[in-house]
């Protein structure tokens, strides 16, 4: 008889939730389906030839160190390169403030591990990154969502009054996943002021910041307060996701705790990948290739927006991000994107339901659309199919509202 693992699962394991995105991808990966569901960078941006050259150099000249175990906190040269790049953006840091992680997702998980106890609250946006929510839930936290920044202080004050002071505020200030929006300077100052007033830590998750198409870059929150902000970064969107290289920028006392937590997680981030990426930066390939990536994604965003203007039914709205990889689409109140997803799959097009990004189960009439992956022809056909699916849903379930169809 097979063992009943349900009887021996930890409380943390029982708190884990499946990824709605990963589950949807199993349906969306059929070849006939045009999928806007994944957050996939475009393979055309992968610097394959540059990496071939660098890998041969590393294997020829650095094989002894590059193929061995490495320090938990990461490659020293890479940490210094990242520290210098952030100093150029106004951060007062050294490499001692930098820890390399196995993707920025590990940074989220390790931070959850060292700060969250069962039953703790954390405050995040509505919507917010699903991977972060999964990590918070897996450590038995209770994420509390805030839809508007101006509501943040009221929410935190209420939580504190009820004896549930949050452990930290989780935010994605630049081209947020899933909404695509960017916090302006006043919003950043407001969040920092609230955190200082109530003595809270801020998690600044920043995977998309360098993928800016237009507009003025806002200051990093870490540059405005280096005592209570942790900054997460990654190369998954700017170089390639397969190396799984991310990092944490934080006060040294926090880095020390994260290093101890990481030791029992993976000992160290893949050493060979770090050696290759270090040379990639040293040779100037990062800047050269990033500009090409930005141009490609800008064109893809513009094409996606033009297709939405052309094919979306009246009453559907969407964000117009200045960077990143996503649009966030809103249906009229009363409609459910889960119902739409079933209709869309019949049309062979897929997206991610917006409810998955809302820790309180709201956002049922929203969805996330990726514009970075598909070529222009399939993007247009996919948006056309999505518009057709929405029209069918409207016809099958008309909802009376100020905007009629």
C-alpha positions as CSV (number, residue, x, y, z in Angstrom):
1,X,0.0,0.0,0.0
2,X,1.3,3.5,-0.9
3,X,2.1,5.8,1.9
4,X,-0.4,8.5,2.6
5,X,1.8,11.5,2.5
6,X,-1.0,13.8,3.5
7,X,-0.6,12.6,7.1
8,X,3.1,13.6,7.2
9,X,3.1,16.8,5.1
10,X,4.4,19.9,7.0
11,X,2.1,22.8,7.7
12,X,4.2,24.8,5.2
13,X,3.7,22.3,2.4
14,X,0.0,22.3,3.1
15,X,0.0,26.1,2.7
16,X,1.6,25.9,-0.8
17,X,-0.6,26.8,-3.7
18,X,-0.2,25.7,-7.3
19,X,0.7,28.3,-9.9
20,X,-2.3,29.3,-11.9
21,X,0.1,30.3,-14.7
22,X,1.9,27.0,-14.8
23,X,-1.3,25.1,-14.8
24,X,-2.7,27.3,-17.6
25,X,0.5,26.8,-19.6
26,X,-0.2,23.1,-19.8
27,X,-3.3,23.9,-21.8
28,X,-1.8,26.8,-23.6
29,X,1.2,25.0,-24.9
30,X,-0.7,23.1,-27.6
31,X,0.8,24.2,-31.0
32,X,-2.6,25.5,-32.3
33,X,-3.0,27.8,-29.3
34,X,-1.6,31.3,-29.5
35,X,-0.5,31.9,-25.9
36,X,-0.2,35.4,-24.3
37,X,0.0,33.6,-20.9
38,X,3.7,33.1,-20.1
39,X,6.1,35.9,-19.1
40,X,8.6,34.6,-21.7
41,X,11.3,36.8,-23.0
42,X,11.7,36.5,-26.8
43,X,14.4,34.0,-27.9
44,X,15.5,36.5,-30.5
45,X,17.0,38.5,-27.6
46,X,19.2,35.6,-26.4
47,X,22.9,36.5,-27.1
48,X,23.8,33.0,-28.3
49,X,26.9,33.8,-30.3
50,X,28.3,36.0,-27.5
51,X,27.7,33.3,-25.0
52,X,29.4,30.6,-27.2
53,X,32.5,32.8,-27.3
54,X,32.5,33.5,-23.6
55,X,31.9,29.9,-22.6
56,X,34.9,28.7,-24.6
57,X,37.0,31.4,-22.9
58,X,35.8,30.4,-19.4
59,X,36.3,26.7,-20.1
60,X,39.8,27.4,-21.5
61,X,41.1,29.8,-18.9
62,X,38.9,29.4,-15.8
63,X,37.7,25.8,-15.7
64,X,39.2,25.0,-12.3
65,X,37.2,27.7,-10.6
66,X,34.2,27.9,-12.9
67,X,33.3,24.2,-12.6
68,X,33.9,24.0,-8.8
69,X,31.6,25.0,-5.9
70,X,31.6,28.7,-5.2
71,X,30.8,31.1,-2.3
72,X,27.2,31.2,-1.2
73,X,27.1,35.0,-1.6
74,X,28.2,34.7,-5.2
75,X,31.1,35.5,-7.6
76,X,33.1,38.4,-6.1
77,X,33.7,40.1,-9.5
78,X,30.0,39.8,-10.5
79,X,28.9,41.3,-7.1
80,X,31.3,44.3,-7.7
81,X,30.1,44.8,-11.2
82,X,26.5,44.9,-10.0
83,X,27.4,47.2,-7.1
84,X,29.1,49.6,-9.5
85,X,26.1,49.6,-11.8
86,X,23.8,50.5,-8.9
87,X,26.2,53.1,-7.6
88,X,25.8,54.8,-11.0
89,X,22.1,54.9,-10.2
90,X,22.6,56.7,-6.9
91,X,22.9,53.7,-4.4
92,X,25.4,53.9,-1.6
93,X,26.5,50.3,-1.6
94,X,29.5,48.0,-1.9
95,X,29.7,44.4,-3.0
96,X,29.1,43.4,0.6
97,X,25.5,44.6,0.1
98,X,25.1,42.2,-2.9
99,X,24.2,38.5,-2.8
100,X,23.7,36.5,-6.0
101,X,20.7,34.2,-6.0
102,X,19.3,31.5,-8.2
103,X,16.9,33.9,-9.9
104,X,15.1,36.7,-8.1
105,X,12.4,34.2,-7.3
106,X,14.9,32.6,-4.8
107,X,15.4,36.1,-3.4
108,X,11.7,36.3,-2.7
109,X,11.7,32.9,-1.1
110,X,14.7,33.4,1.1
111,X,13.4,36.7,2.3
112,X,10.1,35.0,3.1
113,X,12.0,32.3,5.0
114,X,14.0,34.7,7.2
115,X,11.2,37.1,8.0
116,X,7.8,35.3,7.9
117,X,6.4,33.2,10.7
118,X,3.1,31.4,10.4
119,X,0.2,33.8,10.6
120,X,2.3,37.0,9.8
121,X,0.8,39.6,7.6
122,X,2.6,41.3,4.7
123,X,1.2,44.1,2.5
124,X,1.3,44.0,-1.2
125,X,-0.4,45.5,-4.2
126,X,-3.7,44.5,-5.8
127,X,-2.8,43.0,-8.2
128,X,0.7,41.6,-7.4
129,X,3.2,39.1,-8.7
130,X,1.9,35.6,-8.4
131,X,5.3,34.0,-7.7
132,X,5.7,36.3,-4.7
133,X,2.3,35.5,-3.4
134,X,3.0,31.8,-3.7
135,X,6.1,32.2,-1.6
136,X,4.3,34.2,1.1
137,X,1.6,31.6,1.3
138,X,4.0,28.7,1.5
139,X,5.5,30.2,4.7
140,X,1.9,30.6,6.0
141,X,1.8,34.4,5.7
142,X,-1.4,36.3,5.1
143,X,-0.9,38.8,2.3
144,X,-3.1,41.9,2.6
145,X,-3.7,43.7,-0.7
146,X,-3.9,47.4,-1.3
147,X,-5.4,48.6,-4.5
148,X,-4.5,52.3,-4.3
149,X,-1.3,53.7,-2.8
150,X,-3.2,56.3,-0.9
151,X,-4.9,53.5,1.0
152,X,-1.6,52.0,2.2
153,X,-1.4,53.9,5.5
154,X,-5.0,53.3,6.5
155,X,-4.5,49.5,5.9
156,X,-1.3,49.4,7.8
157,X,-2.7,51.4,10.7
158,X,-5.7,49.1,10.9
159,X,-3.5,46.0,10.9
160,X,-1.3,47.4,13.7
161,X,-4.4,48.4,15.8
162,X,-5.6,44.8,15.6
163,X,-2.2,43.4,16.6
164,X,-1.2,42.3,13.2
165,X,1.7,44.6,12.3
166,X,3.0,43.6,8.8
167,X,6.5,42.2,8.4
168,X,7.1,44.1,5.2
169,X,5.6,45.9,2.2
170,X,6.1,44.1,-1.1
171,X,6.1,46.3,-4.2
172,X,7.1,46.2,-7.9
173,X,7.6,49.9,-8.7
174,X,8.6,49.7,-12.4
175,X,6.4,48.1,-15.0
176,X,4.6,46.0,-12.4
177,X,3.8,42.4,-13.1
178,X,0.9,42.0,-14.0
179,X,-0.4,45.5,-14.4
180,X,2.5,47.1,-16.3
181,X,2.2,50.4,-14.4
182,X,5.0,52.4,-12.8
183,X,5.0,54.3,-9.6
184,X,5.8,57.9,-9.9
185,X,8.2,59.8,-7.6
186,X,5.4,61.0,-5.2
187,X,4.0,57.5,-4.8
188,X,7.5,56.1,-4.0
189,X,8.0,58.8,-1.4
190,X,4.6,58.1,0.1
191,X,5.4,54.4,0.5
192,X,8.8,55.2,2.0
193,X,7.3,57.7,4.4
194,X,4.6,55.2,5.6
195,X,7.3,52.5,6.0
196,X,9.4,54.9,8.1
197,X,6.5,56.1,10.2
198,X,5.5,52.5,11.1
199,X,9.0,51.0,11.1
200,X,8.5,48.6,8.2
201,X,10.8,46.9,5.7
202,X,10.1,47.4,2.0
203,X,10.8,44.8,-0.7
204,X,11.5,46.5,-4.0
205,X,11.2,43.8,-6.7
206,X,12.7,45.2,-9.8
207,X,13.0,42.6,-12.7
208,X,11.8,44.9,-15.5
209,X,13.3,48.3,-14.6
210,X,15.9,48.3,-17.4
211,X,13.4,47.3,-20.1
212,X,12.1,50.9,-20.5
213,X,10.7,52.0,-23.9
214,X,9.9,55.6,-23.2
215,X,9.4,58.1,-20.4
216,X,11.7,59.2,-17.5
217,X,13.2,56.6,-15.2
218,X,12.2,57.1,-11.6
219,X,14.7,56.7,-8.7
220,X,15.1,53.4,-7.1
221,X,13.5,53.3,-3.7
222,X,16.7,51.8,-2.3
223,X,18.5,55.0,-3.4
224,X,16.0,57.0,-1.3
225,X,16.3,54.9,1.9
226,X,19.1,52.3,2.1
227,X,18.3,51.2,5.7
228,X,14.8,49.7,5.2
229,X,14.7,48.7,1.5
230,X,15.7,45.4,0.0
231,X,16.1,45.5,-3.8
232,X,15.8,42.4,-6.0
233,X,17.1,42.2,-9.6
234,X,17.5,39.5,-12.3
235,X,19.0,38.9,-15.7
236,X,16.0,36.8,-16.8
237,X,14.4,39.7,-18.7
238,X,17.5,41.5,-19.9
239,X,19.8,38.6,-20.9
240,X,18.1,35.2,-20.7
241,X,16.1,33.3,-18.1
242,X,17.9,29.9,-18.5
243,X,20.9,30.9,-16.4
244,X,18.6,31.7,-13.4
245,X,20.8,34.6,-12.1
246,X,19.3,37.1,-9.8
247,X,20.5,39.1,-6.8
248,X,19.5,40.9,-3.6
249,X,20.8,44.4,-2.6
250,X,20.3,44.9,1.1
251,X,21.9,46.2,4.3
252,X,24.8,43.9,5.4
253,X,23.0,42.6,8.4
254,X,20.2,41.3,6.2
255,X,22.6,39.9,3.6
256,X,24.3,37.9,6.4
257,X,20.9,36.3,7.4
258,X,20.1,35.5,3.7
259,X,23.5,33.9,3.2
260,X,22.8,31.5,6.1
261,X,19.3,30.7,4.6
262,X,20.8,30.1,1.2
263,X,23.5,27.7,2.4
264,X,20.8,25.2,3.3
265,X,18.8,25.9,0.0
266,X,21.4,25.4,-2.7
267,X,24.9,26.0,-1.2
268,X,25.6,28.4,-4.1
269,X,24.1,29.8,-7.4
270,X,25.6,27.9,-10.4
271,X,29.2,29.0,-10.6
272,X,29.7,28.5,-14.3
273,X,26.7,30.7,-15.1
274,X,28.1,33.4,-12.9
275,X,31.6,33.2,-14.5
276,X,30.0,33.5,-18.0
277,X,27.8,36.5,-17.0
278,X,30.7,38.2,-15.3
279,X,32.7,38.2,-18.6
280,X,29.5,39.2,-20.5
281,X,29.4,42.4,-18.4
282,X,33.2,42.9,-18.7
283,X,33.1,42.7,-22.5
284,X,30.3,45.4,-22.7
285,X,27.9,42.9,-24.2
286,X,25.1,43.7,-21.7
287,X,24.7,47.3,-22.8
288,X,25.0,46.4,-26.5
289,X,22.4,43.7,-26.4
290,X,20.0,45.5,-24.0
291,X,19.4,48.3,-26.4
292,X,18.4,45.8,-29.1
293,X,16.1,44.0,-26.6
294,X,14.4,47.3,-25.8
295,X,13.9,48.2,-29.4
296,X,12.4,44.8,-30.1
297,X,10.0,44.9,-27.2
298,X,9.0,48.5,-27.9
299,X,7.9,47.5,-31.4
300,X,6.1,44.5,-30.0
301,X,4.2,46.6,-27.4
302,X,3.2,49.1,-30.1
303,X,2.0,46.4,-32.3
304,X,0.0,44.8,-29.5
305,X,-1.6,48.1,-28.6
306,X,-2.5,48.8,-32.2
307,X,-4.2,45.3,-32.4
308,X,-6.1,45.9,-29.2
309,X,-7.4,49.2,-30.6
310,X,-8.5,47.4,-33.7
311,X,-10.1,44.2,-32.3
312,X,-11.2,44.8,-28.7
313,X,-15.0,45.2,-28.2
314,X,-16.3,48.4,-26.6
315,X,-16.1,48.4,-22.8
316,X,-12.7,46.6,-22.6
317,X,-9.8,48.6,-21.3
318,X,-6.1,48.0,-21.0
319,X,-2.9,49.5,-19.6
320,X,-0.3,51.2,-21.9
321,X,3.0,50.5,-20.1
322,X,6.2,52.4,-20.7
323,X,8.2,49.2,-20.4
324,X,8.2,45.6,-19.3
325,X,6.5,42.6,-20.9
326,X,2.8,42.9,-20.1
327,X,-0.6,44.6,-20.6
328,X,-3.3,44.3,-18.0
329,X,-6.8,44.1,-19.5
330,X,-10.0,44.8,-17.7
331,X,-13.5,43.6,-18.7
332,X,-16.6,45.5,-17.7
333,X,-17.8,44.8,-14.1
334,X,-19.8,41.6,-13.8
335,X,-17.7,39.5,-16.3
336,X,-15.3,36.8,-15.2
337,X,-12.1,36.1,-17.0
338,X,-12.2,32.5,-16.0
339,X,-15.4,32.1,-18.0
340,X,-13.7,34.0,-20.8
341,X,-10.6,31.7,-20.7
342,X,-12.8,28.7,-21.4
343,X,-14.3,30.5,-24.4
344,X,-10.8,31.8,-25.5
345,X,-9.4,28.2,-25.5
346,X,-12.1,27.3,-28.0
347,X,-10.7,30.0,-30.2
348,X,-7.2,28.7,-29.6
349,X,-5.9,31.7,-27.7
350,X,-4.8,31.9,-24.0
351,X,-4.0,34.5,-21.3
352,X,-3.6,34.5,-17.5
353,X,-6.7,35.2,-15.4
354,X,-6.2,38.3,-13.3
355,X,-7.8,36.8,-10.2
356,X,-4.5,34.8,-9.8
357,X,-2.7,38.0,-9.0
358,X,-5.1,39.2,-6.4
359,X,-4.4,37.8,-2.9
360,X,-8.0,38.5,-1.8
361,X,-9.7,36.8,-4.8
362,X,-10.8,40.0,-6.4
363,X,-9.9,41.0,-10.0
364,X,-12.2,38.5,-11.6
365,X,-12.8,40.7,-14.6
366,X,-9.1,41.2,-15.4
367,X,-6.4,39.3,-17.3
368,X,-2.7,39.6,-18.1
369,X,-1.4,39.6,-21.6
370,X,2.2,39.1,-22.6
371,X,3.5,41.0,-25.7
372,X,7.2,40.0,-25.8
373,X,7.0,36.5,-27.1
374,X,4.8,36.2,-30.2
375,X,5.7,37.5,-33.6
376,X,3.6,40.2,-35.2
377,X,1.5,37.9,-37.3
378,X,0.5,35.6,-34.4
379,X,0.0,38.6,-32.1
380,X,-2.5,40.1,-34.5
381,X,-4.3,36.8,-35.0
382,X,-4.3,36.1,-31.3
383,X,-5.8,39.5,-30.4
384,X,-8.4,38.9,-33.1
385,X,-9.3,35.6,-31.6
386,X,-9.4,37.1,-28.1
387,X,-11.7,39.9,-29.3
388,X,-14.0,37.3,-30.9
389,X,-14.1,35.2,-27.6
390,X,-15.0,38.4,-25.6
391,X,-17.7,39.2,-28.1
392,X,-19.2,35.7,-27.7
393,X,-19.1,36.0,-24.0
394,X,-20.9,39.4,-24.1
395,X,-23.6,37.9,-26.4
396,X,-24.1,34.8,-24.2
397,X,-24.2,36.7,-20.9
398,X,-25.2,40.3,-21.5
399,X,-24.8,42.5,-18.4
400,X,-26.7,45.7,-18.2
401,X,-24.3,48.6,-17.4
402,X,-23.6,52.2,-18.4
403,X,-21.6,50.7,-21.3
404,X,-23.9,48.5,-23.3
405,X,-22.9,46.2,-26.1
